[in-house]
Amino acid sequence: MTQTLAIRRVSEYLGCEGWSIIYQDFPGGRRSGVGRVARINSALERIYNKIPDILAVKDATLLLTEVDASFDEKCEEKFRVWEEKIGLLLEELTIIMQYPVRDFRFGFAYYGRKHSKHILPSDITTFRISPEGKVIPE
C-alpha cells in the first residue's frame, strides 16, 4: 500500500459517506491547480507549513485528514499546528466555498501500524486501510 493509493481510497470512502472532497495533497505532487483548488492550496500554504492530505466538507463541517503508515510525533505536531490556526482556515474556506464552514474534525487514516509510542487522541476520527485497500472506520 502506498500513501498515494491510501489517499485515493480514503477519498473514495469519504465521498460514499456524503463528504465532498475539496482538496487532496499527494506525495511528490505539485501543489497547484486551477480555480477553487488553487485558492484552497494558496490558503493552506499561507496559513500552514504542513498541508493535510485530504480536506472534505459535509454540511458546515470540515474534515482535515492525514494519511500515513502510522501515527507518530510528526503527525502529532501537524494536528497541533492545524488546530492552532483552524479559525483562519475556516474563514478562508467560507469565502472560497461561498457557504459557511463553521466546524471541523480531524481524521487520521493509517495503512501500517496504528501508532508506535504515540497514542492517537480519541477526538480524531480514525480509519484503517487494509492491505487490499478497504477503508475501515474505527
PyMOL commands that place a pseudoatom at each C-alpha (Angstrom):
pseudoatom trace, name=CA, resn=MET, resi=1, chain=A, elem=C, hetatm=0, pos=[0.000, 0.000, 0.000]
pseudoatom trace, name=CA, resn=THR, resi=2, chain=A, elem=C, hetatm=0, pos=[1.394, 3.386, -0.952]
pseudoatom trace, name=CA, resn=GLN, resi=3, chain=A, elem=C, hetatm=0, pos=[0.403, 6.697, 0.563]
pseudoatom trace, name=CA, resn=THR, resi=4, chain=A, elem=C, hetatm=0, pos=[-0.960, 7.850, -2.805]
pseudoatom trace, name=CA, resn=LEU, resi=5, chain=A, elem=C, hetatm=0, pos=[-3.233, 4.816, -3.096]
pseudoatom trace, name=CA, resn=ALA, resi=6, chain=A, elem=C, hetatm=0, pos=[-4.288, 5.192, 0.548]
pseudoatom trace, name=CA, resn=ILE, resi=7, chain=A, elem=C, hetatm=0, pos=[-5.271, 8.850, -0.038]
pseudoatom trace, name=CA, resn=ARG, resi=8, chain=A, elem=C, hetatm=0, pos=[-7.319, 7.798, -3.081]
pseudoatom trace, name=CA, resn=ARG, resi=9, chain=A, elem=C, hetatm=0, pos=[-9.091, 5.022, -1.154]
pseudoatom trace, name=CA, resn=VAL, resi=10, chain=A, elem=C, hetatm=0, pos=[-9.924, 7.259, 1.826]
pseudoatom trace, name=CA, resn=SER, resi=11, chain=A, elem=C, hetatm=0, pos=[-11.195, 9.985, -0.521]
pseudoatom trace, name=CA, resn=GLU, resi=12, chain=A, elem=C, hetatm=0, pos=[-13.430, 7.457, -2.305]
pseudoatom trace, name=CA, resn=TYR, resi=13, chain=A, elem=C, hetatm=0, pos=[-14.734, 6.172, 1.043]
pseudoatom trace, name=CA, resn=LEU, resi=14, chain=A, elem=C, hetatm=0, pos=[-15.480, 9.684, 2.323]
pseudoatom trace, name=CA, resn=GLY, resi=15, chain=A, elem=C, hetatm=0, pos=[-17.261, 10.518, -0.944]
pseudoatom trace, name=CA, resn=CYS, resi=16, chain=A, elem=C, hetatm=0, pos=[-19.503, 7.479, -0.482]
pseudoatom trace, name=CA, resn=GLU, resi=17, chain=A, elem=C, hetatm=0, pos=[-20.246, 8.695, 3.065]
pseudoatom trace, name=CA, resn=GLY, resi=18, chain=A, elem=C, hetatm=0, pos=[-21.539, 12.036, 1.761]
pseudoatom trace, name=CA, resn=TRP, resi=19, chain=A, elem=C, hetatm=0, pos=[-18.379, 14.138, 2.137]
pseudoatom trace, name=CA, resn=SER, resi=20, chain=A, elem=C, hetatm=0, pos=[-17.309, 16.432, -0.708]
pseudoatom trace, name=CA, resn=ILE, resi=21, chain=A, elem=C, hetatm=0, pos=[-13.577, 16.155, -1.284]
pseudoatom trace, name=CA, resn=ILE, resi=22, chain=A, elem=C, hetatm=0, pos=[-12.330, 19.683, -1.833]
pseudoatom trace, name=CA, resn=TYR, resi=23, chain=A, elem=C, hetatm=0, pos=[-8.570, 19.109, -1.686]
pseudoatom trace, name=CA, resn=GLN, resi=24, chain=A, elem=C, hetatm=0, pos=[-6.043, 16.282, -1.867]
pseudoatom trace, name=CA, resn=ASP, resi=25, chain=A, elem=C, hetatm=0, pos=[-2.284, 16.519, -1.354]
pseudoatom trace, name=CA, resn=PHE, resi=26, chain=A, elem=C, hetatm=0, pos=[-0.462, 13.589, -2.912]
pseudoatom trace, name=CA, resn=PRO, resi=27, chain=A, elem=C, hetatm=0, pos=[3.168, 12.767, -2.068]
pseudoatom trace, name=CA, resn=GLY, resi=28, chain=A, elem=C, hetatm=0, pos=[5.524, 14.200, -4.644]
pseudoatom trace, name=CA, resn=GLY, resi=29, chain=A, elem=C, hetatm=0, pos=[2.653, 16.018, -6.319]
pseudoatom trace, name=CA, resn=ARG, resi=30, chain=A, elem=C, hetatm=0, pos=[2.793, 19.632, -7.323]
pseudoatom trace, name=CA, resn=ARG, resi=31, chain=A, elem=C, hetatm=0, pos=[0.694, 21.912, -5.215]
pseudoatom trace, name=CA, resn=SER, resi=32, chain=A, elem=C, hetatm=0, pos=[-1.084, 23.992, -7.759]
pseudoatom trace, name=CA, resn=GLY, resi=33, chain=A, elem=C, hetatm=0, pos=[-4.371, 23.504, -9.525]
pseudoatom trace, name=CA, resn=VAL, resi=34, chain=A, elem=C, hetatm=0, pos=[-6.906, 25.854, -11.007]
pseudoatom trace, name=CA, resn=GLY, resi=35, chain=A, elem=C, hetatm=0, pos=[-9.974, 27.627, -9.711]
pseudoatom trace, name=CA, resn=ARG, resi=36, chain=A, elem=C, hetatm=0, pos=[-11.155, 26.558, -6.283]
pseudoatom trace, name=CA, resn=VAL, resi=37, chain=A, elem=C, hetatm=0, pos=[-8.347, 24.029, -5.789]
pseudoatom trace, name=CA, resn=ALA, resi=38, chain=A, elem=C, hetatm=0, pos=[-5.726, 26.712, -6.466]
pseudoatom trace, name=CA, resn=ARG, resi=39, chain=A, elem=C, hetatm=0, pos=[-7.419, 29.066, -3.994]
pseudoatom trace, name=CA, resn=ILE, resi=40, chain=A, elem=C, hetatm=0, pos=[-7.578, 26.350, -1.327]
pseudoatom trace, name=CA, resn=ASN, resi=41, chain=A, elem=C, hetatm=0, pos=[-3.942, 25.475, -1.932]
pseudoatom trace, name=CA, resn=SER, resi=42, chain=A, elem=C, hetatm=0, pos=[-2.954, 29.119, -1.611]
pseudoatom trace, name=CA, resn=ALA, resi=43, chain=A, elem=C, hetatm=0, pos=[-4.895, 29.471, 1.664]
pseudoatom trace, name=CA, resn=LEU, resi=44, chain=A, elem=C, hetatm=0, pos=[-3.317, 26.301, 3.077]
pseudoatom trace, name=CA, resn=GLU, resi=45, chain=A, elem=C, hetatm=0, pos=[0.189, 27.476, 2.197]
pseudoatom trace, name=CA, resn=ARG, resi=46, chain=A, elem=C, hetatm=0, pos=[-0.425, 30.925, 3.726]
pseudoatom trace, name=CA, resn=ILE, resi=47, chain=A, elem=C, hetatm=0, pos=[-1.843, 29.517, 6.972]
pseudoatom trace, name=CA, resn=TYR, resi=48, chain=A, elem=C, hetatm=0, pos=[0.121, 26.298, 7.495]
pseudoatom trace, name=CA, resn=ASN, resi=49, chain=A, elem=C, hetatm=0, pos=[3.548, 24.965, 6.703]
pseudoatom trace, name=CA, resn=LYS, resi=50, chain=A, elem=C, hetatm=0, pos=[2.250, 21.373, 6.802]
pseudoatom trace, name=CA, resn=ILE, resi=51, chain=A, elem=C, hetatm=0, pos=[-0.596, 20.582, 4.414]
pseudoatom trace, name=CA, resn=PRO, resi=52, chain=A, elem=C, hetatm=0, pos=[-3.293, 17.977, 5.244]
pseudoatom trace, name=CA, resn=ASP, resi=53, chain=A, elem=C, hetatm=0, pos=[-3.620, 15.071, 2.815]
pseudoatom trace, name=CA, resn=ILE, resi=54, chain=A, elem=C, hetatm=0, pos=[-7.400, 15.408, 2.430]
pseudoatom trace, name=CA, resn=LEU, resi=55, chain=A, elem=C, hetatm=0, pos=[-9.873, 18.207, 3.052]
pseudoatom trace, name=CA, resn=ALA, resi=56, chain=A, elem=C, hetatm=0, pos=[-13.531, 17.226, 2.889]
pseudoatom trace, name=CA, resn=VAL, resi=57, chain=A, elem=C, hetatm=0, pos=[-16.716, 19.152, 3.667]
pseudoatom trace, name=CA, resn=LYS, resi=58, chain=A, elem=C, hetatm=0, pos=[-20.117, 17.860, 4.736]
pseudoatom trace, name=CA, resn=ASP, resi=59, chain=A, elem=C, hetatm=0, pos=[-22.843, 20.297, 5.753]
pseudoatom trace, name=CA, resn=ALA, resi=60, chain=A, elem=C, hetatm=0, pos=[-20.873, 23.064, 7.518]
pseudoatom trace, name=CA, resn=THR, resi=61, chain=A, elem=C, hetatm=0, pos=[-18.127, 20.740, 8.831]
pseudoatom trace, name=CA, resn=LEU, resi=62, chain=A, elem=C, hetatm=0, pos=[-14.575, 20.459, 7.550]
pseudoatom trace, name=CA, resn=LEU, resi=63, chain=A, elem=C, hetatm=0, pos=[-12.727, 17.152, 7.929]
pseudoatom trace, name=CA, resn=LEU, resi=64, chain=A, elem=C, hetatm=0, pos=[-8.926, 17.545, 7.809]
pseudoatom trace, name=CA, resn=THR, resi=65, chain=A, elem=C, hetatm=0, pos=[-7.446, 14.097, 7.289]
pseudoatom trace, name=CA, resn=GLU, resi=66, chain=A, elem=C, hetatm=0, pos=[-3.852, 12.947, 7.447]
pseudoatom trace, name=CA, resn=VAL, resi=67, chain=A, elem=C, hetatm=0, pos=[-2.966, 9.633, 5.784]
pseudoatom trace, name=CA, resn=ASP, resi=68, chain=A, elem=C, hetatm=0, pos=[0.208, 7.838, 6.836]
pseudoatom trace, name=CA, resn=ALA, resi=69, chain=A, elem=C, hetatm=0, pos=[1.638, 4.433, 7.659]
pseudoatom trace, name=CA, resn=SER, resi=70, chain=A, elem=C, hetatm=0, pos=[1.388, 5.090, 11.409]
pseudoatom trace, name=CA, resn=PHE, resi=71, chain=A, elem=C, hetatm=0, pos=[0.713, 7.842, 13.937]
pseudoatom trace, name=CA, resn=ASP, resi=72, chain=A, elem=C, hetatm=0, pos=[3.966, 9.358, 15.182]
pseudoatom trace, name=CA, resn=GLU, resi=73, chain=A, elem=C, hetatm=0, pos=[5.387, 12.614, 16.533]
pseudoatom trace, name=CA, resn=LYS, resi=74, chain=A, elem=C, hetatm=0, pos=[5.257, 14.231, 13.075]
pseudoatom trace, name=CA, resn=CYS, resi=75, chain=A, elem=C, hetatm=0, pos=[1.531, 13.553, 12.833]
pseudoatom trace, name=CA, resn=GLU, resi=76, chain=A, elem=C, hetatm=0, pos=[1.013, 14.773, 16.378]
pseudoatom trace, name=CA, resn=GLU, resi=77, chain=A, elem=C, hetatm=0, pos=[2.745, 18.049, 15.527]
pseudoatom trace, name=CA, resn=LYS, resi=78, chain=A, elem=C, hetatm=0, pos=[0.683, 18.526, 12.360]
pseudoatom trace, name=CA, resn=PHE, resi=79, chain=A, elem=C, hetatm=0, pos=[-2.609, 18.181, 14.257]
pseudoatom trace, name=CA, resn=ARG, resi=80, chain=A, elem=C, hetatm=0, pos=[-1.385, 20.645, 16.889]
pseudoatom trace, name=CA, resn=VAL, resi=81, chain=A, elem=C, hetatm=0, pos=[-0.428, 23.228, 14.249]
pseudoatom trace, name=CA, resn=TRP, resi=82, chain=A, elem=C, hetatm=0, pos=[-3.688, 22.746, 12.342]
pseudoatom trace, name=CA, resn=GLU, resi=83, chain=A, elem=C, hetatm=0, pos=[-5.790, 23.226, 15.462]
pseudoatom trace, name=CA, resn=GLU, resi=84, chain=A, elem=C, hetatm=0, pos=[-3.958, 26.424, 16.465]
pseudoatom trace, name=CA, resn=LYS, resi=85, chain=A, elem=C, hetatm=0, pos=[-4.927, 28.168, 13.228]
pseudoatom trace, name=CA, resn=ILE, resi=86, chain=A, elem=C, hetatm=0, pos=[-8.176, 26.410, 12.326]
pseudoatom trace, name=CA, resn=GLY, resi=87, chain=A, elem=C, hetatm=0, pos=[-10.220, 29.611, 12.627]
pseudoatom trace, name=CA, resn=LEU, resi=88, chain=A, elem=C, hetatm=0, pos=[-8.218, 31.223, 9.828]
pseudoatom trace, name=CA, resn=LEU, resi=89, chain=A, elem=C, hetatm=0, pos=[-8.744, 28.227, 7.571]
pseudoatom trace, name=CA, resn=LEU, resi=90, chain=A, elem=C, hetatm=0, pos=[-12.497, 28.086, 8.265]
pseudoatom trace, name=CA, resn=GLU, resi=91, chain=A, elem=C, hetatm=0, pos=[-12.794, 31.791, 7.382]
pseudoatom trace, name=CA, resn=GLU, resi=92, chain=A, elem=C, hetatm=0, pos=[-10.863, 31.323, 4.128]
pseudoatom trace, name=CA, resn=LEU, resi=93, chain=A, elem=C, hetatm=0, pos=[-12.878, 28.240, 3.145]
pseudoatom trace, name=CA, resn=THR, resi=94, chain=A, elem=C, hetatm=0, pos=[-16.162, 30.023, 3.807]
pseudoatom trace, name=CA, resn=ILE, resi=95, chain=A, elem=C, hetatm=0, pos=[-15.093, 32.670, 1.281]
pseudoatom trace, name=CA, resn=ILE, resi=96, chain=A, elem=C, hetatm=0, pos=[-13.715, 30.165, -1.238]
pseudoatom trace, name=CA, resn=MET, resi=97, chain=A, elem=C, hetatm=0, pos=[-16.629, 27.720, -0.977]
pseudoatom trace, name=CA, resn=GLN, resi=98, chain=A, elem=C, hetatm=0, pos=[-19.224, 30.526, -0.795]
pseudoatom trace, name=CA, resn=TYR, resi=99, chain=A, elem=C, hetatm=0, pos=[-21.075, 28.863, 2.055]
pseudoatom trace, name=CA, resn=PRO, resi=100, chain=A, elem=C, hetatm=0, pos=[-20.350, 28.702, 5.775]
pseudoatom trace, name=CA, resn=VAL, resi=101, chain=A, elem=C, hetatm=0, pos=[-17.790, 26.196, 7.013]
pseudoatom trace, name=CA, resn=ARG, resi=102, chain=A, elem=C, hetatm=0, pos=[-18.141, 26.570, 10.779]
pseudoatom trace, name=CA, resn=ASP, resi=103, chain=A, elem=C, hetatm=0, pos=[-16.944, 23.391, 12.412]
pseudoatom trace, name=CA, resn=PHE, resi=104, chain=A, elem=C, hetatm=0, pos=[-14.073, 20.956, 11.998]
pseudoatom trace, name=CA, resn=ARG, resi=105, chain=A, elem=C, hetatm=0, pos=[-12.980, 17.432, 12.781]
pseudoatom trace, name=CA, resn=PHE, resi=106, chain=A, elem=C, hetatm=0, pos=[-9.648, 15.766, 12.398]
pseudoatom trace, name=CA, resn=GLY, resi=107, chain=A, elem=C, hetatm=0, pos=[-9.228, 12.424, 10.684]
pseudoatom trace, name=CA, resn=PHE, resi=108, chain=A, elem=C, hetatm=0, pos=[-6.325, 10.010, 10.568]
pseudoatom trace, name=CA, resn=ALA, resi=109, chain=A, elem=C, hetatm=0, pos=[-6.097, 7.058, 8.187]
pseudoatom trace, name=CA, resn=TYR, resi=110, chain=A, elem=C, hetatm=0, pos=[-3.310, 4.535, 8.533]
pseudoatom trace, name=CA, resn=TYR, resi=111, chain=A, elem=C, hetatm=0, pos=[-2.145, 1.652, 6.400]
pseudoatom trace, name=CA, resn=GLY, resi=112, chain=A, elem=C, hetatm=0, pos=[0.549, 0.252, 8.678]
pseudoatom trace, name=CA, resn=ARG, resi=113, chain=A, elem=C, hetatm=0, pos=[0.667, 0.128, 12.463]
pseudoatom trace, name=CA, resn=LYS, resi=114, chain=A, elem=C, hetatm=0, pos=[-1.856, 2.356, 14.208]
pseudoatom trace, name=CA, resn=HIS, resi=115, chain=A, elem=C, hetatm=0, pos=[0.810, 4.076, 16.250]
pseudoatom trace, name=CA, resn=SER, resi=116, chain=A, elem=C, hetatm=0, pos=[4.196, 3.483, 17.751]
pseudoatom trace, name=CA, resn=LYS, resi=117, chain=A, elem=C, hetatm=0, pos=[4.769, 5.075, 21.158]
pseudoatom trace, name=CA, resn=HIS, resi=118, chain=A, elem=C, hetatm=0, pos=[2.283, 7.813, 20.386]
pseudoatom trace, name=CA, resn=ILE, resi=119, chain=A, elem=C, hetatm=0, pos=[-1.318, 7.379, 21.407]
pseudoatom trace, name=CA, resn=LEU, resi=120, chain=A, elem=C, hetatm=0, pos=[-3.862, 8.575, 18.916]
pseudoatom trace, name=CA, resn=PRO, resi=121, chain=A, elem=C, hetatm=0, pos=[-6.140, 11.171, 20.542]
pseudoatom trace, name=CA, resn=SER, resi=122, chain=A, elem=C, hetatm=0, pos=[-9.710, 9.936, 20.971]
pseudoatom trace, name=CA, resn=ASP, resi=123, chain=A, elem=C, hetatm=0, pos=[-11.222, 13.025, 19.319]
pseudoatom trace, name=CA, resn=ILE, resi=124, chain=A, elem=C, hetatm=0, pos=[-9.689, 12.130, 15.949]
pseudoatom trace, name=CA, resn=THR, resi=125, chain=A, elem=C, hetatm=0, pos=[-11.830, 10.121, 13.522]
pseudoatom trace, name=CA, resn=THR, resi=126, chain=A, elem=C, hetatm=0, pos=[-9.725, 7.082, 12.657]
pseudoatom trace, name=CA, resn=PHE, resi=127, chain=A, elem=C, hetatm=0, pos=[-9.712, 4.816, 9.606]
pseudoatom trace, name=CA, resn=ARG, resi=128, chain=A, elem=C, hetatm=0, pos=[-7.648, 1.714, 8.963]
pseudoatom trace, name=CA, resn=ILE, resi=129, chain=A, elem=C, hetatm=0, pos=[-6.781, 0.804, 5.386]
pseudoatom trace, name=CA, resn=SER, resi=130, chain=A, elem=C, hetatm=0, pos=[-6.386, -2.908, 4.801]
pseudoatom trace, name=CA, resn=PRO, resi=131, chain=A, elem=C, hetatm=0, pos=[-3.622, -4.250, 2.528]
pseudoatom trace, name=CA, resn=GLU, resi=132, chain=A, elem=C, hetatm=0, pos=[-6.369, -4.835, -0.056]
pseudoatom trace, name=CA, resn=GLY, resi=133, chain=A, elem=C, hetatm=0, pos=[-7.283, -1.131, 0.061]
pseudoatom trace, name=CA, resn=LYS, resi=134, chain=A, elem=C, hetatm=0, pos=[-10.523, -1.404, 2.036]
pseudoatom trace, name=CA, resn=VAL, resi=135, chain=A, elem=C, hetatm=0, pos=[-11.196, 1.568, 4.358]
pseudoatom trace, name=CA, resn=ILE, resi=136, chain=A, elem=C, hetatm=0, pos=[-12.479, 0.511, 7.765]
pseudoatom trace, name=CA, resn=PRO, resi=137, chain=A, elem=C, hetatm=0, pos=[-13.722, 3.156, 10.228]
pseudoatom trace, name=CA, resn=GLU, resi=138, chain=A, elem=C, hetatm=0, pos=[-12.635, 2.551, 13.829]
for i in range(1, 138): cmd.bond("trace and resi %d" % i, "trace and resi %d" % (i + 1))
show_as sticks, trace
zoom trace
